Amino acid sequence: MKTSIILAAIFSWISINCYASVEHPFRYKQVKGRFKINPYEYRKYVRPQLLNILREFNQFLSLIDPHFKHILTLKTKIVDTNRNIGLWNKSCLNEFSDDCLEKLKFIHLELGRLEKSILTGQRKYSLATNSGNSHSLEQMTRNLSLVKSLDQLGNLVYLANHQVELIMSEYISYHVPNVDSNLQLQQTMGKVLIQWEIMLVDFTPDHLREGVQGVYSNFFREISRIILTKNDLKYFGAQLENLNFSWNNFHRTIAKEKYLTPNKLTGVIGTIHTRWNMILKVLLKRIR
């Protein structure tokens, strides 16, 4: 619980300070509150670009630290499982059917695969540390830190899988899921995602940490969780100015001030910047 509160405070502080630090480079206040995104344009032009932007952000993180490759694989599994739990709640919470039971079994299977992936990472980085293959004391320390973080994540996923087993048992016995058990599962999966975000913070180098935290919280997380998983165009339209501000703030303070090495990092950020400007061009052409 304390960890959740601390992380929430960190992201809240970053959001406030990030938004206060730079003058907004792109203003269109005349459309604030009534800006609408055309569903056809979103589906055909915008959403594919947003998906590419998320992939390139993952590439950016992998270039920062090789550990991110495994961490990002886990994120994909966590998001997919969370989405399936949400869909199950929406369609099956108040009724019993064989189809709903099969969906619940699939969620159980997904969590088992996530557990296995976490254990694989723990073994890999434990062996790398114990065998002396790490190239430096710093690398050994980071390996040990990742093993510890994966252990904490694994404990939460194990708890979530146990809760799914309980829900399944109640669902089969009474043909109605236990509301309290279902709520506990949602809370546990929320903690799983928070633990992943703590890992994101821990493995970002000091000189990039504040910038990456800010742009992840206010830009990439918003795109991933709300825009892409729910396709909430009304929310997207309402948040477009904030999203644009967050990205431009990161691009100005990080990419343009030569904090990024090697040059590949700068190239990835430049590609994301171009894609985002293309999205704005499509969305804002209606209000010129």
N, C-alpha and C positions, 0 to 999 in steps of 0.2 A: 504493500500500500504506500509506504514511504517513497519507494522508488517511483511509483506512478506520479505522486504529487510533485516530487523533485523534477522529473522530466517535463511535466506539464508546465511548471514554473519556468524552466529553462526555455522551452519553445515559446512561451508567452513573452518572456523578456526579449528574446531574439526578434520576435515579430514587431514589438513596439519600437525597439531601437533601430531595427532595419528600416522601418517605415519613416523614422524621423530623421535619418542620417543624410538622405539625398533628395534634392528637389525632383519632383516627378518629371521624367523626360518625355512623357507622352500624355497629353491631356485631351479629354473629350467629355467634359462635364455636362455638356448639353444633352447627352444621351443617358446620363446616369439615372438608373432606376426604371428606364423604359426601353432599354436596348434589347432587341430580340434577335436570336440567331435562327437563320433559316435551316430547317431540318435537312433539306436536300443538300445544301452546301456543307453543312456539318458532316453528314454521312459520307459525301463523296470527296470532299477536299480537306476538311479540318481534322476529322478523327484519324485518318491515316497518318497525317503529319504529327499529331499528338502521340500516336503509338511510336513513331520513329524517334520523337524527342525523348520518350521514356527509355527506349533502347539505347540511345546515345548517352543519356545520363548514366545508365548502367555501365557503358563502355568507359565513360569518364572516371567512374569510381574504380573500375578494375585497373585502369592505368595508374591511379593514385597508389593503390596497394593491392597486391595479388590476392590477399585474404578476402577481398570483396567478392571475388568470383563465387566462392562458396556461400557467402552471406547472401548474395543476390539470388542464388538458386533457391535458398530457403524462403526468401521473400515471395517469390512467385508461388510456391506451394502454400504459403500462409494466406496470401490474397485469394487464391483459388478456393481453398477450403472455407475461408470466411464467406466468400460469395455463395458457395453451395449451402452453407448453414443458413444464410439469409433467405435464399430461395426456398429452402425447406420450411423455414418458419412462416414464410408468406403463404405457401400452398398446403401445408400439412399440419399446422399447429392445432387446428380445430376439427380434424377428421382423420379417420383411419382408412388406409388403402394399401394394397400390396405394392403399388408404385412408390408410395411414401416410405414404406419400410425398406425398399430397395435403395432409395436415395439415402436413407439413414445409414444403411450398411456401406454405401459407397463413401460417405463422409468418414466412417470408421476406418475404412481402408486407406483413405487419403491421409488421415492423421498417423496411421501406422507407417506409411511411406515417409512421412515427414520425420517421424522418430528415427527411422532407419537412416535417413540422410544426415540427420544431426549426429548420430553415433558414428557414421562413416567419417564425418569431419573431425570429430573428437579423436578418433584413432589416428587419422592421417597426421594431425598436427602434434599429437602426443608422440608418435613415432619419430617425426622430424626433429622434435626437441631432444628426445632421449638418445637418438642415434648420433647426435652431434653434427647433423647435416646443415643446421642453421648457420648462416654465414657470419653472424655477429651476435653479440650479447643482446643487442636491441631486437634482432629478429627472434631470438629465443624467447625473450620477454613477451613479444607480441603473439607468438605461438601459444605460450602458456595462458595469456590473457584470453585468446580466442577459445581455447579449450574450456576455460572457466565460464565464459559467456555462453558457449554452446551447452554446457552442463545445466546452467540456469534455464536456458530456453527449452532444453529437453525435458526438464522436470515439469514445466508448464504444459508442454504438449502431451506428456504422459497423463497429466491430470485431466486435460481436455478429452483425451481418448477414453479415459475411465468414465467421465461424465456422459459421453456418447453411449457407452455400453449400458449405463444406468437408464438413460432415456429410452434406449432400444428395448431393454427388459420391461420397463413400465409400459411402453407403447404396445408391445406384444401381449402383455398380461391384461391391460385395461383398455386398450384400443384408443387411448387418449394420452398424449404426452404430459408429463408432469411440468407445470409452468415454472415452478421453482428450480427444478433441475435444468430446464432449458435456459433460464436466466443465468444460472451459475456458469453454464457453458459459454454463453455470450461474454460474460465478464472475464472468464479465463482466456478466451481467444483475444479479447482486448488487451490483456496483459502480455500475451504472446507477441502481439504486434508492437507493443511498447518496448518489450525486451529487445526485439529486432532493431528498433530505432535507437536504443541505447548502444547496441553494437555498431550501428552506423556512426554514431558520435565518437565512440571509443577508437575506431580505426581510421578516422580522418586526421591527417597531420595537423599539428597545432596551427600552422600559418594559414590553413584553409578551413579550419573547423567552424569558425563563426559564420563564414560566408556560405559553406555547404549546409550547415544547420538551417540557416535562414531561407535559402532557396529551396531546400527540401521541404521545409514546413509550409512555406507560403506559395510554392509553385508546383513542384513535382508531386508532393503528396496530395494536393488538391486535385491535380489532373488525374492522378492514378485512382484515388479513392472515389471521388464524386463524379467527375466528368466521364471517365472511361467505364467505370463499373455500373453507374446508374444512368449514364447519358442524360444528365439533368441539364438541359439547355437553358432553362430559366435561371438556374443558379450560375451557370457558366456566364451568361450574359450579365448578371448582376456583379460577378466577381472579376470580369475581364480587366477592368482598370487596375484592380489590386494585383492580379496575376502579372500584368504587364509591368507594373511598378517593381514588383519583387524580382522579376527576371532582369530588368534593366539595371536595377541596383546591384545585383550580383555581377552582371557583365561588366559594369563600369568599375566596381571596386576590386574585382578579382582578375578578370581576363585582361582588361586594358592596363592594369598596373603591373603587369609582368610578374605576377605571383606564381604562374604556372610553368612548371618544367616537368618532363621534356616538352618539346614543341607540339607533340601529338595531343597533349591536353588542350592547348590553345586551339588546335584545329577542330577538335570535337566540340568545344564551346562555341567556336565560330559557326559550325554547322547548325547547332541548336538555335543560335541567334538568327541565322538566315531563315530557318524553318518557322520560327515564331513570328518573324516579320511578314512572312508569306501568309500565315494564318490571319494576322491583323489586316493585311491588305484585302483578303477575301471577305472578312467580317465587317470591315469598316467602309467598304466601297458604297454601301447603301446610304450612308449618312453624309456624304460629301455634298 
